[in-house]
Amino acid sequence: MSAPDADTPHCKVVLAGTIAKSLLAEVAEGLKQIERKPLLVGFLSSADPAARVYAEWTGKTCRENGFDFFLREVPRDDLEEALITANTDRAVDGIIVYYPIFGNRQDQYLQQIVDVSKDVEGLSHRYIFNMYQNIRFLDSHNAKKSILPCTPLAVIKILEHLRVYNTILPYGNRLHGHTITVINRSEVVGRPLAALLANDGARVYSVDIGDVQQFHRGQGLKKKRHEVVEMPGWTLENCLPVSDVVISGVPGDSYKVPVNLLREGAVCINFSSERNFSPEVKEKASIYVPAIGKVTIVVLLRNLLVRSPVSLSTTLQRSR
């Protein structure tokens, strides 16, 4: 057997579509257990072209995979009343709203209008509270899952697919021993993602403009939920060399993760709409996931299936 070419990068590039296919198989199995197609209703009140593209993509994916989808285009001043009506419509299994709408705190208010039983995006206060407190179910019998936001959950599912999660360890501790850097601490993705990873046992460095925070559950994972510790003076120069997983989602096309700081063999995942990693990442990383969008939309379907008023498989109910 000939030796590997020393000049050939040994990085495995994993595309989101490949991961999405395995998740779709799980969703298809869940669909077999219900009596009718779940109905997702989307509300579009935004002039943002990206919101319309996402809405159209959602509808296409729903219909291709056995779900019903109806898009309602509503003037933004009428959206609150339309959401209240959908909350009480027994035919509607899930609701998704395409933001931004007002682009201010009013959008946060609208997120709370959607009933918890129909929120497939995990944006309701109860779901956000549960996520940060590491509460995984809505009831004492562990029968009703607490929904997680789609993009952070998509990253979790990607890490599970890549076997970064150690299934030998107990559920809830399967990232124990991993050090992960998350670049971006937005309230939409970055901070929730850091909290989820830390709650699953990882030591997480959350990097934002001007500071670094460490999310962790303490030595030996003795704490039930993560705690946050400020890291004065720390920068990427401190975080990246010790991280076996690096996840970046900085908006804009000018930002690039410094490849020279990456640990040899790191797993690198990009969740920004722009590429945060230069092509040279393949010379350092063992696995590189350049985008996650197709996984995010399947996670939305998965959340919708879990919200449907039927008893689903143990796999869907017990996994993240």
C-alpha positions in Angstrom: 0.0 0.0 0.0 1.4 3.4 -1.0 1.9 6.1 1.6 -0.6 9.0 1.6 0.5 12.1 -0.4 2.0 14.5 2.1 0.8 17.4 0.0 -2.8 16.3 0.0 -5.1 17.9 2.6 -6.6 15.2 4.9 -9.7 17.3 5.7 -13.1 15.8 5.1 -15.6 18.3 3.8 -19.1 17.4 4.9 -22.0 19.1 3.2 -25.2 20.0 5.0 -27.3 18.2 2.4 -25.7 14.9 3.4 -26.5 15.4 7.1 -30.0 16.6 6.2 -30.8 13.3 4.4 -30.2 11.3 7.6 -32.4 13.6 9.6 -35.1 13.5 7.0 -35.2 9.7 7.3 -35.9 10.2 11.1 -38.6 12.7 10.2 -40.2 10.3 7.6 -40.4 7.6 10.3 -42.1 10.0 12.6 -44.6 10.9 10.0 -45.7 7.3 9.6 -47.1 7.5 13.2 -49.5 10.3 12.7 -53.0 10.3 11.1 -52.6 13.4 8.9 -50.0 15.7 7.4 -49.0 18.4 10.0 -49.8 21.9 8.8 -47.2 24.7 9.2 -48.4 28.2 8.6 -45.9 30.9 7.7 -46.5 34.6 8.2 -44.7 37.0 5.9 -44.9 40.6 6.8 -41.4 41.6 5.9 -40.1 43.4 2.8 -36.7 41.7 3.3 -36.0 39.6 0.2 -34.1 37.1 2.3 -37.3 36.5 4.3 -39.2 35.7 1.2 -36.5 33.3 0.0 -36.6 31.5 3.3 -40.4 31.3 3.2 -40.4 29.8 -0.3 -37.6 27.4 0.7 -39.6 26.4 3.8 -42.7 25.7 1.7 -40.8 23.6 -0.9 -39.1 21.5 1.8 -42.4 20.9 3.6 -44.3 19.7 0.6 -41.4 17.5 -0.6 -41.3 15.7 2.7 -45.0 15.1 3.5 -46.0 18.2 5.3 -48.6 20.8 4.4 -47.5 24.5 4.3 -49.5 27.6 3.8 -47.9 31.1 3.5 -50.0 34.1 4.7 -48.8 37.5 3.6 -50.1 39.9 6.2 -49.6 43.7 6.6 -47.3 44.1 9.6 -49.9 46.1 11.5 -52.3 43.2 11.2 -49.8 40.5 12.1 -50.6 40.4 15.9 -54.3 39.7 15.3 -53.5 37.1 12.6 -51.2 35.2 15.0 -53.8 35.2 17.8 -56.3 33.7 15.3 -53.9 31.0 14.2 -53.2 30.1 17.8 -56.8 29.0 18.2 -57.1 27.3 14.8 -57.1 23.6 15.5 -56.0 22.8 11.9 -52.7 24.6 12.5 -50.0 22.5 14.0 -47.1 25.0 13.8 -46.5 28.7 13.2 -43.4 30.3 11.8 -42.9 34.1 11.4 -40.3 35.5 9.0 -38.3 38.3 10.7 -37.3 41.1 10.7 -40.7 42.9 10.6 -40.4 46.1 12.6 -36.7 45.5 13.4 -37.0 46.5 17.0 -38.4 45.3 20.3 -41.8 44.9 18.7 -40.4 41.9 16.9 -39.5 40.4 20.3 -43.1 41.1 21.5 -44.5 39.3 18.4 -42.4 36.2 19.2 -44.2 35.9 22.5 -47.7 36.1 20.8 -47.2 32.7 19.2 -48.7 30.0 21.5 -46.1 27.7 23.0 -48.0 24.6 21.6 -47.5 26.0 18.1 -44.0 27.5 18.4 -41.7 25.5 16.1 -38.9 28.0 16.3 -38.3 27.8 20.1 -38.6 31.5 20.5 -41.3 31.6 23.2 -40.1 32.8 26.7 -40.8 29.4 28.2 -38.6 27.6 25.7 -35.8 30.2 26.0 -35.9 29.9 29.8 -35.8 26.1 29.7 -32.9 26.1 27.3 -30.7 28.3 29.5 -31.8 26.4 32.6 -31.1 23.0 31.0 -34.7 21.9 31.4 -35.4 19.5 28.5 -39.1 18.7 28.9 -42.3 20.7 29.6 -43.8 18.1 32.0 -42.7 16.0 34.9 -43.3 12.8 32.9 -40.7 13.8 30.3 -43.3 13.3 27.5 -43.4 16.8 26.0 -40.1 18.1 24.7 -39.0 21.7 25.2 -38.4 23.0 21.7 -35.0 24.5 20.9 -34.2 27.3 18.4 -33.6 25.8 14.9 -30.1 27.1 14.0 -28.4 26.2 17.3 -30.2 22.8 17.2 -29.0 22.3 13.6 -25.4 22.7 14.8 -26.0 20.2 17.6 -27.4 17.7 15.1 -24.3 18.2 12.9 -22.0 17.5 15.8 -24.0 14.4 16.5 -23.7 13.3 12.9 -19.9 13.9 13.0 -19.7 11.7 16.2 -18.4 14.5 18.2 -21.0 13.6 20.8 -19.8 10.5 22.7 -22.8 8.1 22.8 -21.0 6.0 25.4 -21.6 8.8 28.0 -25.0 9.4 29.6 -27.5 11.6 27.7 -26.8 15.2 28.7 -23.1 14.7 29.3 -21.9 13.6 25.8 -19.7 16.6 25.1 -17.7 16.0 28.3 -14.0 16.5 27.5 -14.5 18.7 24.5 -13.4 22.3 24.3 -15.4 24.4 21.8 -15.0 27.9 20.5 -18.1 29.7 19.3 -17.4 32.9 17.4 -20.5 35.2 17.6 -22.6 35.8 20.8 -25.8 37.0 19.2 -29.0 36.4 21.1 -30.4 34.5 18.1 -27.7 31.9 17.6 -24.3 32.4 19.3 -25.3 32.7 22.9 -28.0 30.0 22.8 -25.5 27.7 21.0 -22.8 28.2 23.6 -25.3 27.5 26.4 -26.6 24.3 24.7 -23.0 22.9 24.1 -22.0 23.7 27.7 -25.2 22.1 29.1 -24.2 19.0 27.2 -20.8 18.9 29.0 -18.4 20.9 26.8 -16.2 23.7 27.9 -17.2 26.5 25.6 -15.4 29.8 24.8 -17.9 32.3 23.5 -16.1 35.0 21.5 -17.6 38.3 20.6 -16.4 41.8 19.8 -14.1 42.8 22.6 -14.4 39.9 25.0 -14.4 36.2 25.7 -16.7 34.3 28.1 -16.4 30.7 29.2 -19.5 28.6 29.5 -19.2 25.3 31.5 -20.8 23.1 34.1 -17.9 23.0 36.4 -15.2 20.4 37.1 -16.7 16.9 36.7 -20.0 18.4 35.4 -21.2 18.8 39.0 -23.6 21.7 38.1 -27.0 21.0 36.6 -26.7 23.9 34.2 -23.9 26.0 32.7 -22.4 29.0 34.4 -20.7 31.9 32.6 -17.3 33.2 33.6 -15.7 36.3 32.1 -12.2 35.8 30.7 -10.4 39.2 31.0 -7.7 39.7 28.4 -8.5 36.6 26.4 -8.8 36.6 22.6 -8.9 34.1 19.8 -5.2 33.5 20.4 -6.1 31.9 23.7 -9.2 30.0 22.6 -8.4 28.5 19.2 -5.2 26.5 20.0 -7.0 24.6 22.8 -10.3 24.0 20.9 -11.0 20.7 19.1 -14.2 22.2 17.7 -14.5 25.8 16.2 -17.9 27.1 15.2 -18.2 30.6 13.5 -21.1 32.7 12.5 -19.9 36.3 12.0 -22.0 38.2 9.5 -20.3 39.9 6.6 -17.8 38.6 4.0 -14.7 40.3 5.5 -14.3 38.2 8.6 -12.1 35.1 8.4 -11.1 32.8 11.3 -7.3 32.9 11.6 -6.2 29.5 10.3 -2.8 29.7 11.8 -4.3 29.6 15.3 -6.4 26.5 14.7 -5.6 23.3 16.6 -4.3 20.6 14.2 -7.3 18.3 13.4 -10.0 20.6 14.7 -13.6 20.2 13.5 -14.7 23.5 11.9 -18.3 24.6 11.2 -19.5 27.7 9.5 -23.1 28.9 10.3 -22.8 32.4 8.8 -24.3 33.2 5.4 -20.8 34.2 4.4 -17.8 31.9 4.6 -15.9 32.6 7.8 -13.2 30.1 7.0 -10.8 30.6 4.1 -9.9 27.6 1.8 -6.7 27.1 3.8 -8.8 25.7 6.6 -8.6 22.3 4.9 -4.9 22.3 5.6 -5.5 22.3 9.4 -9.0 20.9 10.0 -9.9 17.2 10.1 -13.6 18.0 9.2 -15.0 21.1 7.7 -18.8 21.9 7.3 -19.0 25.1 5.1 -22.8 25.8 5.6 -25.7 24.5 7.7 -28.8 25.9 6.0 -30.3 22.6 4.8 -30.0 21.1 8.2 -31.7 24.1 9.8 -34.8 23.6 7.7 -35.0 19.9 8.5 -34.7 20.7 12.2 -37.8 23.0 11.7 -39.7 20.0 10.3 -38.5 17.9 13.2 -39.7 20.5 15.7 -43.1 20.6 13.9 -43.4 16.9 14.2 -42.6 16.9 17.9 -45.3 19.6 18.4 -47.9 17.5 16.6 -50.6 16.2 19.0 -49.6 12.6 18.9 -47.1 10.3 20.6 -43.9 10.1 18.6 -41.0 7.7 18.6 -38.7 7.5 21.6 -35.9 8.6 19.3 -37.5 11.9 18.5 -38.7 12.5 22.1 -35.4 11.6 23.8 -32.8 13.2 21.5 -32.1 16.9 21.4 
